[in-house]
Amino acid sequence: MRSKNQVDETGGTVETVETKPYDLMDGATGRISRIARDVDAQRRIAANPEYSIEERLEAYEDIIDSEVGDTSMVRARNIEREMGLRQIYLKFEGGNPTGTQKDRIAFAQAMDAVRRRFDGITVATCGNYGVAQALAASLAGIRCIIYIPDMYRTRRIKEMESLGADIVRVPGDYEHAVVASGERAEKDELYDANPGSNNTLLQLRAYGGISDEIYDELRDGPHAVAAPVSNGTTLAGLYKGFLSLNRRGKTSRMPRMVAGSSFRKNPIVQAFLKNLPACEDLKPEKIRETPVNEPLINWHSIDGDYALDAIRQTDGWAGNASDKNMRYYSRLIREREGLDVLPASTAGLIALIEYHRKNPLPNDRYVVVLTGRKS
């Protein structure tokens, strides 16, 4: 391990810690090959610039309607018995095309890019998001340029390349990759699919679709919704979705928003626990990344203030999760409920359970959002 200086987004230099490459546990798997066959007729229209924009958008919307979202939600009765808390529902995002909730925003952004006549899209990623955006772009017939921190090694790069994406390796961490991707978007007039871009509202609305699906199953808002947080976009989108449902009189209450992330390595959780008015950047050199926690940690949570506000507005809470606990709960869910989930995605469940142990929650309905290895 050694230190080196890098240029930050303000033009100054920061000292970061260069480590050995990380083989990330981001191995979500979906149904990419099957989907490519099933939607071939729509893809031929959506990806063909000879058709009108209206025809392409209609075909692409058909792809989204048939393949993205409407993921399963099952009651985890065995987990309930283990934890002494009734009515825990697992919202399993592994049913999306590439195995994670990232498909929801990737496809929404690719459709928006077509509508706005962009011929390319760019995003920074450490794995799963890149595959989602590469698939969405390939079905829309637009270029996809993916920026990846050079210290990360993910087997999903082969999937991105097989879908026609161009891979750009950049020095530094994820946050530096976001800056590089955003600069490329501005320079080459590409669609910026990064968190914190001008398309944030679209991303939040796309994740709000998870809230709609939870409502469809329960016919009301649950007592709490728990999710893992990194940049905070997913949790903020869940909040926005339930806020819309509540304002329209669909639900009788707002669920409490619960965030979980890697132990002392996420600004959202730390801001909540320290009762800070807003998220504060952590010191990059003090964050130790592992193959388990990497999907969660950020020294700068781009949509962190949105997520922090969602927690506080709903009287929710946030909590830390160790690598050991995330591995344990991932194994427990597999053994007790038959779902193969990524360890990092259990951080929200851990925050829910740890709170219940200290402050017993009422018998009600609780929803936990999970990312899957397998659909």
KOLSE-442206 format. One record per residue (C-alpha): z, x, y; residue in one letter. Coordinates in nm, 3 decimals, decimal comma, m for minus. Last residue first. Example, Ala and Ser with C-alpha at 12.3 -4.5 7.8 and 13.67 -1.06 7.14 Angstrom:
<rs>
((0,714; 1,367; m0,106); "S"),
((0,780; 1,230; m0,450); "A"),
</rs>
This chain:
<rs>
((m1,054; m3,292; m1,375); "S"),
((m0,918; m2,947; m1,446); "K"),
((m0,724; m2,695; m1,246); "R"),
((m0,591; m2,965; m1,025); "G"),
((m0,453; m3,007; m0,677); "T"),
((m0,150; m3,234; m0,638); "L"),
((m0,041; m3,496; m0,383); "V"),
((0,307; m3,639; m0,457); "V"),
((0,378; m4,008; m0,397); "V"),
((0,725; m4,163; m0,390); "Y"),
((0,819; m4,527; m0,452); "R"),
((1,174; m4,657; m0,424); "D"),
((1,506; m4,587; m0,589); "N"),
((1,694; m4,446; m0,294); "P"),
((1,710; m4,072; m0,224); "L"),
((2,010; m3,858; m0,306); "P"),
((2,072; m3,599; m0,031); "N"),
((2,126; m3,256; m0,190); "K"),
((1,939; m3,311; m0,516); "R"),
((1,691; m3,543; m0,347); "H"),
((1,601; m3,272; m0,093); "Y"),
((1,527; m3,026; m0,372); "E"),
((1,314; m3,287; m0,551); "I"),
((1,094; m3,366; m0,250); "L"),
((1,047; m3,003; m0,144); "A"),
((0,960; m2,914; m0,506); "I"),
((0,704; m3,196; m0,520); "L"),
((0,543; m3,065; m0,202); "G"),
((0,527; m2,710; m0,341); "A"),
((0,358; m2,831; m0,663); "T"),
((0,010; m2,748; m0,530); "S"),
((0,086; m2,376; m0,543); "A"),
((0,118; m2,388; m0,923); "P"),
((m0,233; m2,531; m0,970); "L"),
((m0,225; m2,844; m1,181); "V"),
((m0,306; m2,916; m1,545); "D"),
((m0,203; m3,279; m1,590); "L"),
((m0,063; m3,394; m1,925); "G"),
((0,248; m3,564; m1,784); "E"),
((0,539; m3,388; m1,953); "R"),
((0,389; m3,056; m2,065); "E"),
((0,139; m3,010; m1,783); "R"),
((0,379; m3,140; m1,521); "I"),
((0,653; m2,909; m1,648); "L"),
((0,420; m2,607; m1,651); "R"),
((0,323; m2,662; m1,288); "S"),
((0,688; m2,729; m1,209); "Y"),
((0,795; m2,394; m1,354); "Y"),
((0,514; m2,193; m1,196); "R"),
((0,599; m2,339; m0,856); "M"),
((0,969; m2,274; m0,915); "N"),
((0,914; m1,907; m0,995); "K"),
((0,678; m1,859; m0,702); "D"),
((0,950; m1,991; m0,475); "S"),
((0,923; m2,316; m0,281); "A"),
((1,049; m2,378; 0,072); "N"),
((1,117; m2,716; 0,228); "G"),
((0,999; m2,966; 0,485); "A"),
((1,131; m3,302; 0,601); "W"),
((1,037; m3,653; 0,701); "G"),
((1,176; m3,870; 0,977); "D"),
((0,827; m4,015; 1,021); "T"),
((0,755; m3,874; 1,370); "Q"),
((0,917; m3,545; 1,271); "R"),
((0,701; m3,475; 0,969); "I"),
((0,379; m3,586; 1,141); "A"),
((0,463; m3,371; 1,446); "D"),
((0,502; m3,066; 1,223); "L"),
((0,167; m3,142; 1,059); "A"),
((m0,016; m3,167; 1,391); "Y"),
((0,164; m2,854; 1,514); "D"),
((0,050; m2,662; 1,206); "G"),
((m0,320; m2,728; 1,239); "D"),
((m0,401; m2,356; 1,253); "I"),
((m0,096; m2,236; 1,062); "S"),
((m0,064; m1,874; 1,183); "H"),
((0,118; m1,626; 0,958); "W"),
((m0,026; m1,826; 0,675); "N"),
((0,095; m1,881; 0,322); "I"),
((0,004; m2,168; 0,093); "L"),
((m0,306; m2,071; m0,107); "P"),
((m0,158; m1,718; m0,140); "E"),
((0,163; m1,826; m0,315); "N"),
((0,067; m1,780; m0,681); "V"),
((m0,156; m1,470; m0,675); "P"),
((0,104; m1,307; m0,449); "T"),
((0,115; m1,242; m0,076); "E"),
((0,405; m1,069; 0,090); "R"),
((0,444; m1,169; 0,453); "I"),
((0,636; m0,924; 0,670); "K"),
((0,327; m0,741; 0,801); "E"),
((0,177; m1,070; 0,921); "P"),
((0,472; m1,146; 1,152); "K"),
((0,504; m1,522; 1,170); "L"),
((0,334; m1,730; 1,436); "D"),
((0,545; m2,003; 1,591); "E"),
((0,507; m2,372; 1,517); "C"),
((0,637; m2,604; 1,786); "A"),
((0,967; m2,733; 1,929); "P"),
((1,166; m2,521; 1,682); "L"),
((1,426; m2,693; 1,463); "N"),
((1,475; m2,382; 1,248); "K"),
((1,395; m2,569; 0,926); "L"),
((1,104; m2,751; 1,087); "F"),
((0,953; m2,443; 1,247); "A"),
((0,993; m2,249; 0,922); "Q"),
((0,817; m2,516; 0,719); "V"),
((0,523; m2,530; 0,958); "I"),
((0,507; m2,153; 1,012); "P"),
((0,463; m2,072; 0,639); "N"),
((0,597; m1,769; 0,453); "K"),
((0,971; m1,831; 0,432); "R"),
((0,943; m1,937; 0,064); "F"),
((0,594; m2,069; m0,002); "S"),
((0,523; m2,423; 0,112); "S"),
((0,640; m2,781; 0,092); "G"),
((0,588; m3,064; 0,336); "A"),
((0,725; m3,419; 0,320); "V"),
((0,599; m3,704; 0,538); "M"),
((0,820; m4,013; 0,539); "R"),
((0,609; m4,319; 0,468); "P"),
((0,534; m4,552; 0,758); "M"),
((0,637; m4,912; 0,702); "R"),
((0,519; m5,266; 0,634); "S"),
((0,166; m5,156; 0,554); "T"),
((m0,168; m5,322; 0,629); "K"),
((m0,069; m5,432; 0,979); "G"),
((m0,354; m5,249; 1,150); "R"),
((m0,108; m5,010; 1,313); "R"),
((0,040; m4,934; 0,973); "N"),
((m0,293; m4,854; 0,811); "L"),
((m0,394; m4,631; 1,103); "S"),
((m0,062; m4,445; 1,090); "L"),
((m0,105; m4,409; 0,715); "F"),
((m0,438; m4,231; 0,759); "G"),
((m0,318; m4,013; 1,046); "K"),
((m0,016; m3,906; 0,843); "Y"),
((m0,230; m3,817; 0,542); "L"),
((m0,464; m3,622; 0,771); "G"),
((m0,173; m3,425; 0,918); "A"),
((m0,055; m3,346; 0,566); "L"),
((m0,400; m3,222; 0,463); "T"),
((m0,458; m3,020; 0,779); "T"),
((m0,128; m2,830; 0,771); "G"),
((m0,277; m2,480; 0,772); "N"),
((m0,087; m2,409; 0,448); "S"),
((0,099; m2,718; 0,336); "V"),
((0,175; m2,865; m0,007); "P"),
((0,210; m3,244; m0,012); "A"),
((0,483; m3,506; m0,037); "A"),
((0,446; m3,874; 0,058); "V"),
((0,763; m4,073; 0,114); "A"),
((0,900; m4,428; 0,086); "H"),
((0,559; m4,552; m0,022); "P"),
((0,332; m4,745; 0,218); "G"),
((0,212; m5,080; 0,093); "D"),
((m0,036; m5,230; m0,152); "R"),
((0,063; m4,961; m0,406); "L"),
((m0,279; m4,870; m0,549); "E"),
((m0,499; m4,954; m0,251); "D"),
((m0,238; m4,799; m0,022); "Y"),
((m0,259; m4,469; m0,210); "I"),
((m0,638; m4,485; m0,180); "E"),
((m0,623; m4,543; 0,194); "D"),
((m0,380; m4,254; 0,234); "S"),
((m0,618; m4,022; 0,047); "I"),
((m0,896; m4,133; 0,283); "G"),
((m0,691; m3,993; 0,568); "G"),
((m0,804; m3,654; 0,442); "Y"),
((m1,151; m3,737; 0,574); "A"),
((m1,011; m3,864; 0,903); "R"),
((m0,819; m3,539; 0,953); "L"),
((m1,131; m3,333; 0,885); "Q"),
((m1,338; m3,538; 1,130); "L"),
((m1,073; m3,487; 1,398); "L"),
((m1,077; m3,111; 1,333); "T"),
((m1,451; m3,081; 1,400); "N"),
((m1,420; m2,886; 1,725); "N"),
((m1,267; m2,605; 1,520); "S"),
((m0,901; m2,564; 1,427); "G"),
((m0,975; m2,564; 1,057); "P"),
((m1,313; m2,408; 0,982); "N"),
((m1,627; m2,611; 0,919); "A"),
((m1,820; m2,469; 1,217); "D"),
((m2,179; m2,597; 1,199); "Y"),
((m2,409; m2,306; 1,278); "L"),
((m2,555; m2,220; 1,617); "E"),
((m2,612; m1,853; 1,529); "D"),
((m2,364; m1,699; 1,774); "K"),
((m2,120; m1,988; 1,786); "E"),
((m2,101; m2,029; 1,409); "A"),
((m2,082; m1,652; 1,358); "R"),
((m1,784; m1,635; 1,597); "E"),
((m1,614; m1,913; 1,401); "G"),
((m1,671; m1,728; 1,074); "S"),
((m1,525; m1,407; 1,213); "A"),
((m1,220; m1,588; 1,353); "V"),
((m1,161; m1,771; 1,024); "V"),
((m1,194; m1,442; 0,831); "A"),
((m0,929; m1,286; 1,056); "H"),
((m0,692; m1,572; 0,970); "E"),
((m0,761; m1,525; 0,600); "Y"),
((m0,657; m1,160; 0,601); "D"),
((m0,811; m0,831; 0,700); "G"),
((m1,154; m0,682; 0,663); "P"),
((m1,453; m0,917; 0,609); "V"),
((m1,668; m0,996; 0,307); "R"),
((m1,966; m1,224; 0,374); "V"),
((m2,092; m1,445; 0,090); "I"),
((m2,418; m1,638; 0,127); "D"),
((m2,406; m1,972; m0,055); "A"),
((m2,679; m2,076; m0,298); "G"),
((m2,475; m2,289; m0,538); "L"),
((m2,469; m2,004; m0,790); "S"),
((m2,324; m1,786; m0,515); "E"),
((m2,034; m2,023; m0,454); "M"),
((m1,969; m2,054; m0,828); "E"),
((m1,971; m1,676; m0,868); "K"),
((m1,720; m1,652; m0,582); "I"),
((m1,489; m1,889; m0,773); "R"),
((m1,357; m1,601; m0,982); "R"),
((m1,146; m1,504; m0,686); "T"),
((m1,068; m1,152; m0,569); "R"),
((m0,904; m1,126; m0,230); "Y"),
((m0,867; m0,803; m0,030); "M"),
((m1,209; m0,841; 0,135); "D"),
((m1,112; m1,159; 0,314); "P"),
((m1,389; m1,416; 0,245); "I"),
((m1,646; m1,558; 0,489); "Y"),
((m1,883; m1,821; 0,352); "I"),
((m2,230; m1,889; 0,490); "I"),
((m2,386; m2,216; 0,372); "C"),
((m2,745; m2,311; 0,441); "R"),
((m2,848; m2,678; 0,443); "I"),
((m3,013; m2,899; 0,182); "G"),
((m2,746; m3,168; 0,177); "A"),
((m2,669; m3,121; m0,194); "L"),
((m2,645; m2,745; m0,139); "S"),
((m2,417; m2,795; 0,162); "A"),
((m2,167; m3,007; m0,032); "A"),
((m2,164; m2,763; m0,322); "L"),
((m2,110; m2,460; m0,096); "A"),
((m1,844; m2,644; 0,102); "Q"),
((m1,644; m2,729; m0,208); "A"),
((m1,686; m2,380; m0,352); "V"),
((m1,566; m2,224; m0,026); "G"),
((m1,267; m2,454; m0,003); "Y"),
((m1,150; m2,342; m0,347); "N"),
((m1,164; m1,967; m0,293); "G"),
((m0,997; m1,768; m0,015); "C"),
((m1,201; m1,935; 0,253); "T"),
((m1,372; m1,899; 0,588); "A"),
((m1,641; m2,152; 0,674); "V"),
((m2,003; m2,168; 0,787); "T"),
((m2,269; m2,438; 0,799); "I"),
((m2,645; m2,418; 0,840); "G"),
((m2,948; m2,624; 0,945); "D"),
((m2,762; m2,832; 1,199); "F"),
((m2,933; m3,162; 1,283); "R"),
((m2,627; m3,353; 1,411); "R"),
((m2,654; m3,605; 1,128); "R"),
((m2,713; m3,323; 0,876); "V"),
((m2,403; m3,140; 1,000); "A"),
((m2,199; m3,461; 0,986); "D"),
((m2,302; m3,508; 0,623); "M"),
((m2,200; m3,149; 0,547); "A"),
((m1,872; m3,208; 0,729); "Q"),
((m1,782; m3,520; 0,531); "A"),
((m1,878; m3,341; 0,208); "F"),
((m1,653; m3,045; 0,282); "A"),
((m1,368; m3,262; 0,414); "I"),
((m1,324; m3,463; 0,096); "R"),
((m1,426; m3,179; m0,133); "D"),
((m1,119; m2,984; m0,016); "K"),
((m0,901; m3,230; m0,209); "Q"),
((m0,946; m3,009; m0,514); "T"),
((m1,129; m2,991; m0,850); "G"),
((m1,486; m2,904; m0,749); "T"),
((m1,625; m3,259; m0,781); "P"),
((m1,295; m3,441; m0,711); "N"),
((m1,078; m3,545; m1,005); "G"),
((m0,838; m3,256; m0,950); "G"),
((m0,700; m3,449; m0,653); "E"),
((m0,427; m3,599; m0,871); "F"),
((m0,203; m3,834; m0,675); "K"),
((0,113; m3,815; m0,886); "L"),
((0,345; m4,113; m0,851); "Y"),
((0,723; m4,082; m0,866); "I"),
((0,885; m4,420; m0,928); "Q"),
((1,248; m4,340; m0,999); "R"),
((1,443; m4,026; m0,922); "L"),
((1,674; m3,864; m1,177); "G"),
((1,471; m3,544; m1,191); "M"),
((1,393; m3,514; m1,563); "E"),
((1,372; m3,890; m1,610); "R"),
((1,134; m3,920; m1,316); "E"),
((0,923; m3,633; m1,450); "I"),
((0,877; m3,831; m1,772); "N"),
((0,783; m4,146; m1,582); "R"),
((0,519; m3,972; m1,371); "A"),
((0,330; m4,277; m1,246); "R"),
((m0,038; m4,204; m1,221); "V"),
((m0,278; m4,180; m0,928); "M"),
((m0,640; m4,104; m1,005); "S"),
((m0,896; m3,989; m0,751); "T"),
((m1,105; m4,241; m0,560); "D"),
((m1,245; m3,944; m0,366); "G"),
((m1,589; m3,787; m0,387); "V"),
((m1,855; m3,863; m0,650); "E"),
((m2,011; m4,208; m0,614); "S"),
((m1,942; m4,278; m0,247); "D"),
((m2,018; m3,920; m0,144); "I"),
((m2,352; m3,913; m0,324); "I"),
((m2,452; m4,253; m0,183); "D"),
((m2,363; m4,122; 0,165); "E"),
((m2,605; m3,838; 0,102); "Y"),
((m2,888; m4,077; 0,023); "A"),
((m2,819; m4,286; 0,334); "E"),
((m2,794; m3,971; 0,547); "L"),
((m3,128; m3,841; 0,421); "R"),
((m3,302; m4,171; 0,482); "E"),
((m3,164; m4,199; 0,836); "E"),
((m3,250; m3,838; 0,915); "I"),
((m3,610; m3,908; 0,813); "S"),
((m3,752; m3,748; 0,500); "Y"),
((m3,954; m3,428; 0,523); "E"),
((m3,627; m3,237; 0,567); "P"),
((m3,554; m3,277; 0,193); "N"),
((m3,192; m3,220; 0,096); "A"),
((m3,081; m3,583; 0,115); "A"),
((m3,395; m3,713; m0,057); "I"),
((m3,403; m3,489; m0,362); "R"),
((m3,022; m3,499; m0,364); "R"),
((m3,024; m3,876; m0,414); "Q"),
((m3,239; m3,847; m0,727); "A"),
((m3,040; m3,550; m0,855); "D"),
((m2,705; m3,727; m0,822); "V"),
((m2,608; m3,733; m1,189); "D"),
((m2,754; m3,392; m1,273); "R"),
((m2,578; m3,200; m0,995); "A"),
((m2,266; m3,399; m1,073); "I"),
((m2,265; m3,279; m1,431); "R"),
((m2,299; m2,913; m1,329); "S"),
((m2,025; m2,938; m1,065); "I"),
((m1,765; m3,125; m1,266); "R"),
((m1,446; m2,960; m1,147); "G"),
((m1,241; m2,650; m1,200); "T"),
((m0,950; m2,528; m0,993); "A"),
((m0,889; m2,161; m1,050); "G"),
((m0,708; m2,071; m0,731); "D"),
((m0,462; m1,837; m0,904); "M"),
((m0,584; m1,545; m0,697); "L"),
((m0,674; m1,201; m0,823); "D"),
((m0,546; m1,010; m0,522); "Y"),
((m0,699; m0,678; m0,421); "P"),
((m0,449; m0,397; m0,355); "K"),
((m0,276; m0,412; m0,026); "T"),
((m0,359; m0,334; 0,333); "E"),
((m0,071; m0,412; 0,565); "V"),
((m0,162; m0,513; 0,915); "T"),
((m0,114; m0,346; 1,249); "E"),
((m0,265; m0,542; 1,530); "V"),
((m0,523; m0,437; 1,781); "T"),
((m0,641; m0,613; 2,092); "G"),
((m0,962; m0,809; 2,141); "G"),
((m0,794; m1,146; 2,164); "T"),
((m0,905; m1,251; 1,815); "E"),
((m0,746; m0,944; 1,656); "D"),
((m0,900; m0,604; 1,603); "V"),
((m0,753; m0,425; 1,304); "Q"),
((m0,516; m0,129; 1,263); "N"),
((m0,422; 0,003; 0,920); "K"),
((m0,114; 0,016; 0,705); "S"),
((m0,089; 0,133; 0,345); "R"),
((0,000; 0,000; 0,000); "M"),
</rs>
